[in-house]
Amino acid sequence: MTEQDKTAAPAIDASVAILEVLSAASWPLQLSEICDRTGLAQASAHRIVNAMLHHRLIALAPGRRKTYVLGSRLFQLSSAIYARQPFVPHFYPIAEILKNEIHRSIFLSLPVGNQVVILARLDAPASQTFSAYVGRTMPMHLSASGKAILAARPLEDQLSYLRDEGLAAPGVAAELPALASDLQRSARLGYAISLNEIQQDVGCVAAPVVNGRGEPVAAISACFTGEALTVQSARVYSKNVVQAARQLSSHIL
């Protein structure tokens, strides 16, 4: 855990760190392994692990003595959030058509605070592997989906986002003109693009999904791997992506 990750609530910081190492692990972890990966003292980790067990945030791995995995309450909470997104069932048939039109993997992302979270994905046949999994989060200004959502919001909300993310701070503000221009362009055209978004040689084109009041509530994006996506080539695919976003918007009140 870095100093930047620490807050005034050390127990919560430690709990989050434990959840992160367990979610990243390929197998159940012993307490000593959790301590090694989080930097927590054994006594502190033992106390916090017991509290997390009580609240079902983590669980003992079946058949393996004193090893830990993610708990059932996490799945319960995530399922509840997922169930509250009424447009998810409508996404898949629309994404299937879009995938067949442009032969690219299609994603549905949701804004949560100042981040966007990948909520669903539909892979194109023979698509290259890249690290865009369901549940992945990114700052809004660093992803095509986030920029599409941000650009569809009122200017006041955009400025609030920039302040909250520290992008208007001295030493960082030099990047603001390019970002502002990008958001203006996205608002004008109805779609956003990003280059090298998730990893090198991965570009995305995204369009906002809006509710009946015209407020952006999600974004549909198409990702391109193994090729150089440019502003010019993005235009070829943008019509299909925007149309898919409009179709999904029609299902939202």
Secondary structure, DSSP 8 states (H G I E B T S, - for coil): --GGG--S-HHHHHHHHHHHHHHH-SS-EEHHHHHHHH---HHHHHHHHHHHHHTTSEEE-TTSTTEEEE-HHHHHHHHHHHHT-TTHHHHHHHHHHHHHHH-SEEEEEEEETTEEEEEEEE--TT----S--TT-EEEGGGSHHHHHHHHTS-HHHHHHHHHHTTTTSTTTGGGHHHHHHHHHHHHHHT-EEESSSSSTTEEEEEEEEE-TTS-EEEEEEEEEESS---HHHHHHHHHHHHHHHHHHHTT--
